């Protein structure tokens, strides 16, 4: 028969086997205490203890650690996604600002180029007109030097007049031999002096541009200055005198 025995010294329980008797001498297998055991009259069968499952804290810890890692990963991914989105948005804004600034610079450059081109065109046109007026001044001065202040027969120089100017100077019947062409010629282009000093008039002759197609001719002799205004017209590429006053 088997019996449960509790050591009086270490208080630990152990099992002994004994035949039917009142008492038995034994030794504690744990502490070596010598014991005298009184045996019961009826033996109680030894009950095998059933061990209850003990929760595995390591599994719980592992699960908790895994959950923490998962949450950490999710947080990192979320924060990283937000940061990446913010960075991309910032880059887009920077690129948009750069493109806008570039467009503004190009528009400003185009505007400056247009203004510069317009100014250059205006300057070129002004130079062209100035050169043209200076050329006409030379023509009028040469006409006066050769056809008015030197020649005594204007017939050769009638070709430098438009039909209107020729008719205005010589009349409708300009080819009439009875017309004193030199008197009419000098009356239109010359001075009112009784005795013209051609050398002084040549020396003091000056032509300047007036308004529009008019040019001012200065005639000076003996301290007296008179002006004639000559209007020119371009016909078939040739400069002609169209009016005089």
Steps between C-alpha positions, in 0.01 A plus 500: 500500500620856434471782748564873492739620766582860596845562647483668840822683429486628138121472471532336164281210391620171366351153442589174677396137447421285801321183593212501739634604842452774756825689454805517283844648518614705191737774395404827320649483156535882493665590827602157639291537817426165665127463554269260678175483307174378644312330220119527470288195522369553144730611231403789280589453140744738359333752276697606208507868484376662186718791402304799381638674195692810595456793266811563295605853575762476228227455238313801634821699503573387144152596388528838669843560346370405155203732540729782608726438202199497267366823648846657479533395136154642423585826675831522314325430170231758576749766606724415206203521261397837639859625481536369143171662397602828663840487329344426160249781551784735597694396192193562283454844653868579448480384139183700441663808653811444286294464183296809585816698568650373175185596310508846658868540410432388143199731475709786639782416261253483209353832607846654520587354161179640352565840654862490382394389153239776490754756616754376246236513226401852603864605513566344160192670356606833653850458357355410161272803503781724619730370229225553245437857615872577497518362148211723393670797666806434285278472192326833571832672574653362181192611306538855634873509435468387139151597387427821694817676614714428196305418185318763295289254300264284709383291206746217575392480863125495436521122506555516878151648542170316518240601237308683772804705609598575138152626424497703823826677404462544124123496463276274299672580171853431625631431149405846374814678386364832618530391864806644677600172661799636688297772668232248593770259617682757716170635628413152630838390638709818539504803730334837482833686486536741208857387432553138613852416619528146370836433666372609843180304449704189405727546800218547750262245349354258753222240479330342802205260535161653578169337577394203293640522148593867529857630515623845601749680274691790657616771259728767653683794345608839636371410846150432370354150525201366314349153505340284238306186584534215255267200495637180346327191369636161395373385161614164360799507734604852396490800733318795340407847620123514538442844652683819602397793714 
